[in-house]
């Protein structure tokens, strides 16, 4: 039975249904649902997206806002394990902010680097960053591109 359950969980993760990746039902009392896009390599923009997430949490409260940061293209660097913002990411994740990492971009970085980039443990791989944004918008999330 345990093998069947583990096989089922593996299949769900392969198909892109990560348990940590919540949808709009994860925070049923959220007044706002926000997806923040980061696709820029500029460290100032990467810090800005984290500042925006922090400000939203302060303005609405942790239970009243549902936030997901989607990183793709050069913006994936925000979710590299050794990024200078790793402490802030940890704190935001502890407040319920989700971080999605584009698998297409991960594959491109893997080709360039010769190995898969080490990601922040809070980063949840998604099939494609842009597709994830569209999925979230279809669930009522508002897209913000700081």
MDTraj code that builds the backbone (N, CA, C; nanometers):
import mdtraj as md
import numpy as np

residues = "UNK UNK UNK UNK UNK UNK UNK UNK UNK UNK UNK UNK UNK UNK UNK UNK UNK UNK UNK UNK UNK UNK UNK UNK UNK UNK UNK UNK UNK UNK UNK UNK UNK UNK UNK UNK UNK UNK UNK UNK UNK UNK UNK UNK UNK UNK UNK UNK UNK UNK UNK UNK UNK UNK UNK UNK UNK UNK UNK UNK UNK UNK UNK UNK UNK UNK UNK UNK UNK UNK UNK UNK UNK UNK UNK UNK UNK UNK UNK UNK UNK UNK UNK UNK UNK UNK UNK UNK UNK UNK UNK UNK UNK UNK UNK UNK UNK UNK UNK UNK UNK UNK UNK UNK UNK UNK UNK UNK UNK UNK UNK UNK UNK UNK UNK UNK UNK UNK UNK UNK UNK UNK UNK UNK UNK UNK UNK UNK UNK UNK UNK UNK UNK UNK UNK UNK UNK UNK UNK UNK UNK UNK UNK UNK UNK UNK".split()
xyz = np.array([
    [0.0823, -0.1192, 0.0000],
    [0.0000, 0.0000, 0.0000],
    [0.0871, 0.1262, 0.0000],
    [0.1955, 0.1197, 0.0789],
    [0.2855, 0.2346, 0.0884],
    [0.3479, 0.2650, -0.0480],
    [0.3842, 0.1581, -0.1218],
    [0.4435, 0.1768, -0.2550],
    [0.3440, 0.2412, -0.3508],
    [0.2186, 0.2028, -0.3419],
    [0.1150, 0.2596, -0.4280],
    [0.0982, 0.4080, -0.3977],
    [0.0938, 0.4423, -0.2701],
    [0.0794, 0.5825, -0.2307],
    [0.1981, 0.6650, -0.2774],
    [0.3190, 0.6142, -0.2571],
    [0.4383, 0.6853, -0.3020],
    [0.4419, 0.6991, -0.4541],
    [0.4002, 0.5937, -0.5235],
    [0.3944, 0.6001, -0.6699],
    [0.2951, 0.7054, -0.7163],
    [0.1824, 0.7132, -0.6483],
    [0.0811, 0.8131, -0.6827],
    [0.1312, 0.9549, -0.6591],
    [0.1998, 0.9765, -0.5476],
    [0.2555, 1.1093, -0.5195],
    [0.3619, 1.1463, -0.6216],
    [0.4448, 1.0472, -0.6591],
    [0.5470, 1.0729, -0.7605],
    [0.4807, 1.1121, -0.8928],
    [0.3784, 1.0396, -0.9327],
    [0.3082, 1.0688, -1.0571],
    [0.2478, 1.2092, -1.0541],
    [0.1876, 1.2450, -0.9424],
    [0.1304, 1.3795, -0.9310],
    [0.2382, 1.4862, -0.9440],
    [0.3546, 1.4638, -0.8819],
    [0.4608, 1.5648, -0.8912],
    [0.5153, 1.5730, -1.0326],
    [0.5251, 1.4603, -1.1035],
    [0.5725, 1.4610, -1.2413],
    [0.4749, 1.5358, -1.3315],
    [0.3474, 1.5224, -1.3046],
    [0.2451, 1.5885, -1.3859],
    [0.2295, 1.7356, -1.3500],
    [0.3028, 1.7813, -1.2490],
    [0.2984, 1.9232, -1.2160],
    [0.2041, 1.9584, -1.1025],
    [0.1546, 1.8593, -1.0305],
    [0.0657, 1.8864, -0.9184],
    [0.1461, 1.8746, -0.7900],
    [0.2223, 1.9760, -0.7578],
    [0.3035, 1.9744, -0.6371],
    [0.2162, 2.0091, -0.5175],
    [0.2227, 1.9283, -0.4102],
    [0.1392, 1.9546, -0.2945],
    [0.1608, 2.0934, -0.2352],
    [0.2841, 2.1452, -0.2379],
    [0.3120, 2.2764, -0.1810],
    [0.2611, 2.3894, -0.2698],
    [0.2288, 2.3591, -0.3932],
    [0.1826, 2.4604, -0.4882],
    [0.0323, 2.4756, -0.4712],
    [-0.0059, 2.5812, -0.4034],
    [-0.1463, 2.6002, -0.3704],
    [-0.2207, 2.6693, -0.4841],
    [-0.3501, 2.6556, -0.4835],
    [-0.4343, 2.7300, -0.5769],
    [-0.5162, 2.8300, -0.4952],
    [-0.6145, 2.8891, -0.5568],
    [-0.6884, 2.9957, -0.4879],
    [-0.7672, 2.9466, -0.3670],
    [-0.7829, 2.8161, -0.3499],
    [-0.8532, 2.7634, -0.2341],
    [-0.7638, 2.7530, -0.1106],
    [-0.6325, 2.7774, -0.1276],
    [-0.5407, 2.7626, -0.0150],
    [-0.5615, 2.8691, 0.0915],
    [-0.6070, 2.9856, 0.0527],
    [-0.6356, 3.0940, 0.1467],
    [-0.7780, 3.1413, 0.1192],
    [-0.8750, 3.0682, 0.1712],
    [-1.0146, 3.0984, 0.1377],
    [-1.0615, 3.2367, 0.1817],
    [-0.9920, 3.2992, 0.2782],
    [-1.0354, 3.4303, 0.3270],
    [-0.9527, 3.5439, 0.2685],
    [-0.8683, 3.5127, 0.1715],
    [-0.7847, 3.6165, 0.1105],
    [-0.8725, 3.7168, 0.0368],
    [-0.8443, 3.8432, 0.0606],
    [-0.9155, 3.9503, -0.0088],
    [-0.8507, 3.9798, -0.1431],
    [-0.7220, 3.9534, -0.1516],
    [-0.6481, 3.9754, -0.2759],
    [-0.5635, 3.8531, -0.3078],
    [-0.5555, 3.8241, -0.4368],
    [-0.4725, 3.7141, -0.4870],
    [-0.3792, 3.7755, -0.5908],
    [-0.2492, 3.7694, -0.5596],
    [-0.1508, 3.8405, -0.6402],
    [-0.0442, 3.7439, -0.6901],
    [-0.0125, 3.7534, -0.8189],
    [0.1039, 3.6821, -0.8738],
    [0.2037, 3.7896, -0.9144],
    [0.3251, 3.7764, -0.8623],
    [0.4339, 3.8689, -0.8923],
    [0.5290, 3.8022, -0.9900],
    [0.5564, 3.8696, -1.1000],
    [0.6457, 3.8160, -1.2033],
    [0.7861, 3.8718, -1.1834],
    [0.8864, 3.7826, -1.1877],
    [1.0250, 3.8277, -1.1927],
    [1.0930, 3.7540, -1.3086],
    [1.1290, 3.8318, -1.4081],
    [1.1964, 3.7759, -1.5260],
    [1.3193, 3.8596, -1.5613],
    [1.3634, 3.9400, -1.4660],
    [1.4732, 4.0327, -1.4869],
    [1.5947, 3.9884, -1.4054],
    [1.7157, 3.9951, -1.4633],
    [1.8349, 3.9535, -1.3890],
    [1.8847, 4.0591, -1.2904],
    [1.8315, 4.1803, -1.2987],
    [1.8774, 4.2912, -1.2175],
    [1.8494, 4.2640, -1.0690],
    [1.9534, 4.2637, -0.9847],
    [1.9330, 4.2387, -0.8414],
    [1.8387, 4.3400, -0.7762],
    [1.8367, 4.4634, -0.8254],
    [1.7459, 4.5637, -0.7696],
    [1.6007, 4.5261, -0.7968],
    [1.5715, 4.4750, -0.9161],
    [1.4339, 4.4320, -0.9483],
    [1.3966, 4.3092, -0.8652],
    [1.4945, 4.2212, -0.8436],
    [1.4672, 4.1022, -0.7634],
    [1.4358, 4.1403, -0.6194],
    [1.5092, 4.2372, -0.5662],
    [1.4803, 4.2872, -0.4319],
    [1.3451, 4.3572, -0.4304],
    [1.3157, 4.4307, -0.5365],
    [1.1883, 4.5022, -0.5456],
    [1.0700, 4.4059, -0.5384],
    [1.0777, 4.2936, -0.6086],
    [0.9652, 4.1985, -0.6071],
    [0.9450, 4.1441, -0.4651],
    [1.0528, 4.1240, -0.3916],
    [1.0408, 4.0783, -0.2532],
    [0.9837, 4.1890, -0.1645],
    [1.0237, 4.3147, -0.1914],
    [0.9680, 4.4281, -0.1176],
    [0.8177, 4.4399, -0.1400],
    [0.7756, 4.4215, -0.2635],
    [0.6323, 4.4297, -0.2947],
    [0.5558, 4.3211, -0.2183],
    [0.6090, 4.1997, -0.2167],
    [0.5440, 4.0912, -0.1423],
    [0.5354, 4.1258, 0.0063],
    [0.6435, 4.1789, 0.0624],
    [0.6435, 4.2186, 0.2046],
    [0.5403, 4.3271, 0.2312],
    [0.5342, 4.4258, 0.1421],
    [0.4386, 4.5354, 0.1594],
    [0.2945, 4.4865, 0.1512],
    [0.2686, 4.3921, 0.0625],
    [0.1334, 4.3358, 0.0524],
    [0.0948, 4.2621, 0.1804],
    [0.1897, 4.1862, 0.2348],
    [0.1633, 4.1152, 0.3605],
    [0.1348, 4.2138, 0.4736],
    [0.2106, 4.3236, 0.4788],
    [0.1885, 4.4252, 0.5825],
    [0.0534, 4.4943, 0.5649],
    [0.0180, 4.5238, 0.4404],
    [-0.1058, 4.5970, 0.4136],
    [-0.2306, 4.5137, 0.4406],
    [-0.2292, 4.3865, 0.4009],
    [-0.3490, 4.3040, 0.4106],
    [-0.3468, 4.2066, 0.5275],
    [-0.2278, 4.1657, 0.5691],
    [-0.2160, 4.0600, 0.6694],
    [-0.1996, 3.9264, 0.5992],
    [-0.1281, 3.8387, 0.6648],
    [-0.0911, 3.7099, 0.6069],
    [-0.2102, 3.6281, 0.5569],
    [-0.3217, 3.6320, 0.6275],
    [-0.4374, 3.5507, 0.5902],
    [-0.5282, 3.6170, 0.4878],
    [-0.5061, 3.7442, 0.4613],
    [-0.5947, 3.8185, 0.3720],
    [-0.5376, 3.8410, 0.2321],
    [-0.4145, 3.7922, 0.2076],
    [-0.3558, 3.8063, 0.0744],
    [-0.2851, 3.6757, 0.0386],
    [-0.3062, 3.6324, -0.0821],
    [-0.2451, 3.5110, -0.1355],
    [-0.1444, 3.5562, -0.2415],
    [-0.0157, 3.5255, -0.2197],
    [0.0901, 3.5752, -0.3073],
    [0.1735, 3.4598, -0.3605],
    [0.1990, 3.4645, -0.4908],
    [0.2921, 3.3704, -0.5526],
    [0.3873, 3.4506, -0.6406],
    [0.5167, 3.4271, -0.6229],
    [0.6186, 3.4886, -0.7056],
    [0.6628, 3.3855, -0.8081],
    [0.6518, 3.4213, -0.9363],
    [0.6885, 3.3304, -1.0449],
    [0.8144, 3.3837, -1.1109],
    [0.9188, 3.3011, -1.1093],
    [1.0481, 3.3397, -1.1658],
    [1.0750, 3.2591, -1.2926],
    [1.1124, 3.3319, -1.3990],
    [1.1508, 3.2653, -1.5228],
    [1.2524, 3.3506, -1.5959],
    [1.3127, 3.2926, -1.6990],
    [1.4175, 3.3639, -1.7720],
    [1.5269, 3.4046, -1.6752],
    [1.5915, 3.5177, -1.7011],
    [1.7006, 3.5616, -1.6134],
    [1.6568, 3.5853, -1.4685],
    [1.5267, 3.6046, -1.4469],
    [1.4749, 3.6243, -1.3114],
    [1.4853, 3.5014, -1.2231],
    [1.5096, 3.3853, -1.2845],
    [1.5244, 3.2629, -1.2056],
    [1.6400, 3.2752, -1.1067],
    [1.7360, 3.3614, -1.1373],
    [1.8509, 3.3791, -1.0468],
    [1.8066, 3.4159, -0.9041],
    [1.6907, 3.4791, -0.8912],
    [1.6382, 3.5102, -0.7580],
    [1.6246, 3.3832, -0.6751],
    [1.5905, 3.2735, -0.7401],
    [1.5646, 3.1490, -0.6681],
    [1.6843, 3.0550, -0.6644],
    [1.8019, 3.1043, -0.7052],
    [1.9228, 3.0234, -0.6902],
    [1.9526, 3.0108, -0.5405],
    [2.0030, 2.8970, -0.5021],
    [2.0289, 2.8665, -0.3615],
    [2.1200, 2.9707, -0.2954],
    [2.2182, 3.0221, -0.3699],
    [2.3153, 3.1154, -0.3118],
    [2.2786, 3.2624, -0.3340],
    [2.1560, 3.2913, -0.3754],
    [2.1144, 3.4303, -0.3966],
    [2.1216, 3.5063, -0.2638],
    [2.1644, 3.6302, -0.2711],
    [2.1797, 3.7143, -0.1511],
    [2.0481, 3.7327, -0.0755],
    [1.9348, 3.7122, -0.1408],
    [1.8031, 3.7306, -0.0788],
    [1.7469, 3.6042, -0.0154],
    [1.8288, 3.5009, 0.0019],
    [1.7754, 3.3729, 0.0507],
    [1.7080, 3.3850, 0.1873],
    [1.7599, 3.4716, 0.2743],
    [1.6974, 3.4911, 0.4051],
    [1.5599, 3.5550, 0.3944],
    [1.5475, 3.6510, 0.3059],
    [1.4171, 3.7167, 0.2845],
    [1.3177, 3.6180, 0.2240],
    [1.3660, 3.5356, 0.1311],
    [1.2785, 3.4352, 0.0693],
    [1.2277, 3.3390, 0.1760],
    [1.3154, 3.2958, 0.2645],
    [1.2772, 3.2054, 0.3731],
    [1.1693, 3.2699, 0.4603],
    [1.1888, 3.3969, 0.4944],
    [1.0912, 3.4674, 0.5771],
    [0.9565, 3.4826, 0.5084],
    [0.9592, 3.5174, 0.3810],
    [0.8336, 3.5325, 0.3066],
    [0.7629, 3.3980, 0.2908],
    [0.8400, 3.2932, 0.2645],
    [0.7802, 3.1595, 0.2522],
    [0.7135, 3.1201, 0.3835],
    [0.7759, 3.1565, 0.4949],
    [0.7169, 3.1292, 0.6259],
    [0.5879, 3.2054, 0.6500],
    [0.5682, 3.3135, 0.5735],
    [0.4450, 3.3926, 0.5827],
    [0.3428, 3.3511, 0.4776],
    [0.3708, 3.2429, 0.4047],
    [0.2746, 3.1896, 0.3095],
    [0.2973, 3.2270, 0.1642],
    [0.4022, 3.3043, 0.1339],
    [0.4310, 3.3387, -0.0054],
    [0.4907, 3.2150, -0.0728],
    [0.4421, 3.1852, -0.1939],
    [0.4928, 3.0720, -0.2705],
    [0.5889, 3.1226, -0.3784],
    [0.6860, 3.0393, -0.4132],
    [0.7864, 3.0740, -0.5132],
    [0.7893, 2.9652, -0.6195],
    [0.7592, 3.0032, -0.7435],
    [0.7571, 2.9089, -0.8550],
    [0.8762, 2.9331, -0.9459],
    [0.9415, 2.8241, -0.9838],
    [1.0595, 2.8291, -1.0702],
    [1.0290, 2.7571, -1.2010],
    [1.0492, 2.8250, -1.3121],
    [1.0189, 2.7721, -1.4445],
    [1.1131, 2.6570, -1.4824],
    [1.0556, 2.5395, -1.5105],
    [1.1367, 2.4239, -1.5519],
    [1.2055, 2.4477, -1.6859],
    [1.1427, 2.5222, -1.7765],
    [1.2079, 2.5524, -1.9048],
    [1.3355, 2.6312, -1.8819],
    [1.3293, 2.7295, -1.7942],
    [1.4473, 2.8100, -1.7637],
    [1.5525, 2.7261, -1.6919],
    [1.5091, 2.6402, -1.6014],
    [1.6030, 2.5516, -1.5320],
    [1.6778, 2.4669, -1.6344],
    [1.6055, 2.4143, -1.7330],
    [1.6684, 2.3328, -1.8382],
    [1.7694, 2.4156, -1.9180],
    [1.7357, 2.5396, -1.9496],
    [1.8286, 2.6264, -2.0237],
    [1.9530, 2.6580, -1.9417],
    [1.9353, 2.6851, -1.8132],
    [2.0510, 2.7095, -1.7269],
    [2.1368, 2.5832, -1.7169],
    [2.0731, 2.4669, -1.7119],
    [2.1457, 2.3411, -1.7037],
    [2.2350, 2.3231, -1.8263],
    [2.1834, 2.3573, -1.9443],
    [2.2638, 2.3487, -2.0670],
    [2.3824, 2.4440, -2.0608],
    [2.3583, 2.5671, -2.0155],
    [2.4656, 2.6680, -2.0097],
    [2.5708, 2.6331, -1.9053],
    [2.5258, 2.5885, -1.7876],
    [2.6171, 2.5631, -1.6768],
    [2.6825, 2.4251, -1.6830],
    [2.6187, 2.3335, -1.7532],
    [2.6681, 2.1955, -1.7559],
    [2.6170, 2.1135, -1.6384],
    [2.5349, 2.1734, -1.5551],
    [2.4716, 2.1053, -1.4414],
    [2.3473, 2.1848, -1.4014],
    [2.2582, 2.1178, -1.3339],
    [2.1356, 2.1832, -1.2905],
    [2.1680, 2.2852, -1.1816],
    [2.1118, 2.4051, -1.1904],
    [2.1405, 2.5043, -1.0866],
    [2.0783, 2.4622, -0.9532],
    [2.1513, 2.4866, -0.8459],
    [2.0978, 2.4595, -0.7120],
    [1.9961, 2.5681, -0.6795],
    [1.8750, 2.5243, -0.6475],
    [1.7667, 2.6187, -0.6201],
    [1.7405, 2.6315, -0.4704],
    [1.6844, 2.7443, -0.4331],
    [1.6385, 2.7675, -0.2981],
    [1.5380, 2.6570, -0.2633],
    [1.5451, 2.6024, -0.1423],
    [1.4514, 2.4943, -0.1072],
    [1.3044, 2.5356, -0.1100],
    [1.2759, 2.6647, -0.1109],
    [1.1370, 2.7118, -0.1183],
    [1.0862, 2.7219, -0.2615],
    [1.1733, 2.7024, -0.3588],
    [1.1338, 2.7122, -0.4992],
    [1.0639, 2.5839, -0.5424],
    [0.9463, 2.5989, -0.5984],
    [0.8682, 2.4860, -0.6503],
    [0.8756, 2.4911, -0.8030],
    [0.9358, 2.3895, -0.8661],
    [0.9404, 2.3898, -1.0130],
    [0.8010, 2.3761, -1.0743],
    [0.7751, 2.4572, -1.1754],
    [0.6500, 2.4514, -1.2522],
    [0.6871, 2.4340, -1.3986],
    [0.5978, 2.3772, -1.4769],
    [0.6294, 2.3445, -1.6158],
    [0.6837, 2.4631, -1.6937],
    [0.6180, 2.5769, -1.6837],
    [0.6627, 2.6981, -1.7527],
    [0.6123, 2.8184, -1.6731],
    [0.6980, 2.9165, -1.6529],
    [0.6608, 3.0331, -1.5739],
    [0.5413, 3.1073, -1.6296],
    [0.5423, 3.1289, -1.7602],
    [0.4325, 3.2025, -1.8231],
    [0.3012, 3.1238, -1.8120],
    [0.3092, 2.9937, -1.8277],
    [0.1892, 2.9098, -1.8147],
    [0.1353, 2.9187, -1.6718],
    [0.2261, 2.9183, -1.5733],
    [0.1820, 2.9284, -1.4337],
    [0.1106, 3.0611, -1.4095],
    [0.1644, 3.1686, -1.4656],
    [0.0999, 3.2997, -1.4506],
    [-0.0399, 3.2972, -1.5111],
    [-0.0539, 3.2388, -1.6282],
    [-0.1853, 3.2300, -1.6930],
    [-0.2817, 3.1485, -1.6066],
    [-0.2342, 3.0359, -1.5524],
    [-0.3190, 2.9541, -1.4651],
    [-0.3680, 3.0354, -1.3459],
    [-0.2772, 3.1104, -1.2846],
    [-0.3150, 3.1902, -1.1684],
    [-0.4109, 3.3028, -1.2063],
    [-0.3869, 3.3674, -1.3195],
    [-0.4798, 3.4714, -1.3645],
    [-0.6177, 3.4129, -1.3888],
    [-0.6245, 3.2918, -1.4434],
    [-0.7536, 3.2261, -1.4667],
    [-0.8249, 3.1924, -1.3358],
    [-0.7482, 3.1867, -1.2256],
    [-0.8069, 3.1614, -1.0933],
    [-0.8396, 3.2917, -1.0200],
    [-0.8217, 3.4045, -1.0877],
    [-0.8564, 3.5323, -1.0274],
    [-0.7390, 3.6096, -0.9684],
    [-0.6171, 3.5603, -0.9838],
    [-0.5001, 3.6333, -0.9347],
    [-0.4740, 3.7533, -1.0253],
    [-0.4237, 3.8607, -0.9650],
    [-0.3866, 3.9812, -1.0396],
    [-0.2354, 3.9768, -1.0632],
    [-0.1934, 4.0020, -1.1865],
    [-0.0521, 4.0010, -1.2211],
    [0.0089, 4.1376, -1.1942],
    [0.1188, 4.1369, -1.1193],
    [0.1966, 4.2578, -1.0919],
    [0.3389, 4.2294, -1.1397],
    [0.3924, 4.3230, -1.2192],
    [0.5303, 4.3107, -1.2697],
    [0.6109, 4.4305, -1.2188],
    [0.6662, 4.4192, -1.0969],
    [0.7411, 4.5333, -1.0415],
    [0.8630, 4.5682, -1.1252],
])
top = md.Topology()
chain = top.add_chain()
for i, resn in enumerate(residues, 1):
    res = top.add_residue(resn, chain, resSeq=i)
    for name in ("N", "CA", "C"):
        top.add_atom(name, md.element.get_by_symbol(name[0]), res)
traj = md.Trajectory(xyz[None], top)
